[in-house]
Every structure is written in C-alpha cells, then in structure tokens.
Amino acid sequence: MIMKIKKSAFPPSSVLAKDSYHYADSFEGELTDTHQNLTTGTVGKAFFNSGPKWIEKLFSLRNNIVKRLGLKTPAAITDRQAQLAQFNCEVGERLGLFEVFYRDEKEVVLGEDDKHLNFRVSLLLDNMGAASLQKRLTITTTVQFHNRWGRLYFLPVKPFHRLIVPTMLKNVIKNLEKQQAKNSL
C-alpha cells in the first residue's frame, strides 16, 4: 500500500488551536493497520526515532550556526538509543531540543521557547471516522516570533521545514506500522 502524506487544515481539536501564530502548517497520514493500543507516548518516541540521516545533518549544521548567535542548541547526545529508551514522553521531559509541553490520550505537544521564537509540534492521533478503527496522525507545527531575528531565522528554515515534516511523518507511520506488525507476531 502506498502511504499518502498530505497537507491538511489546522486540526480544530488540537490544543494548539486556541492560540494564534505567525506561522502554522499541518500534514496528515493514515495508519493502515488498526492500532487500538497505540498511545501518544509511543507516537512521541517514534517521532524521535524517525529522522533520516540528511535531517540529522541539517540539524547539526543548524546547531553549529545558531550556537554562535547565542540561540539554544541541544546538549550533545552520546547514545541516542539509550536516551530514547529512557524517554517516556511525559510533560516536562526533554529529548534534544524538544521539551514535552502537553500530552493526553490523543495528542502530544513538543517544542522549545527561545529568545527569537517559540515553536510547537503537535502529534495528534485520531480516528478516521466514527465507525472506523483506522487512525490518522497529524503533525502540526506552529511558530510564534518574538522579534525580527525570529522572522529572519525562520526565512531559510521554512523551505526545509516543508520538506522535513512530511518525510518525518511518513517515517513515524512506517515505524509505528513495523512496531504493530512485530507486536502482533
């Protein structure tokens, strides 16, 4: 089955919908198997385990540049898999640059606050329809600029962001599908 990731409307059921932002986008994809026991903690962990190598290289380049400008960069991770194994995706926990700001049974919100901008990433899991067991995963990103440096910073990031998020969403879904298949054996 070909996995379709598409740009979507900002989900009104997201906890992020109550605020306004300078930038927001959403992408969604379907989980092909029934995932009755899927938790937002599992989805959050899959998010951190779904970045292709080229995204890791872009983040490394980003961190080298912005640290010289006094912006936040994540602490060096010596053993990412060990850190991910300890990560429970609970509010207040941090993995790399991302802090968990919110989590319930349908959504986890990750992000960071910095002097130039705040960003949030929502991973929203919902049913495809009232009678459907199929689930949809929507990744929504919001950005709130604090000053012109935030706008300037986001200018070159935006085109990469629009490539990264659909790729990550596809990989998150693939990882969740593999995990579901492994658990059903």
C-alpha positions, 0 to 999 in steps of 0.5 A, a space after each residue: 500500500 502506498 502511504 499518502 502524506 498530505 497537507 491538511 487544515 489546522 486540526 480544530 481539536 488540537 490544543 494548539 488551536 486556541 492560540 494564534 501564530 505567525 506561522 502554522 502548517 499541518 500534514 496528515 497520514 493514515 495508519 493502515 493497520 488498526 492500532 487500538 493500543 497505540 498511545 501518544 507516548 509511543 507516537 512521541 518516541 517514534 517521532 524521535 526515532 524517525 529522522 533520516 540521516 540528511 535531517 540529522 545533518 541539517 540539524 547539526 549544521 543548524 546547531 553549529 550556526 545558531 550556537 554562535 548567535 547565542 540561540 539554544 542548541 541541544 546538549 550533545 547526545 552520546 547514545 541516542 538509543 539509550 536516551 530514547 529508551 529512557 524517554 517516556 514522553 511525559 510533560 516536562 521531559 526533554 529529548 534534544 531540543 524538544 521539551 514535552 509541553 502537553 500530552 493526553 490520550 490523543 495528542 502530544 505537544 513538543 517544542 522549545 521557547 527561545 529568545 527569537 521564537 517559540 515553536 510547537 509540534 503537535 502529534 495528534 492521533 485520531 480516528 478516521 471516522 466514527 465507525 472506523 478503527 483506522 487512525 490518522 496522525 497529524 503533525 502540526 507545527 506552529 511558530 510564534 516570533 518574538 522579534 525580527 531575528 525570529 522572522 529572519 531565522 525562520 526565512 531559510 528554515 521554512 523551505 526545509 521545514 516543508 520538506 522535513 515534516 512530511 518525510 518525518 511523518 511518513 517515517 513515524 507511520 512506517 515505524 509505528 506500522 513495523 512496531 504493530 506488525 512485530 507486536 502482533 507476531 
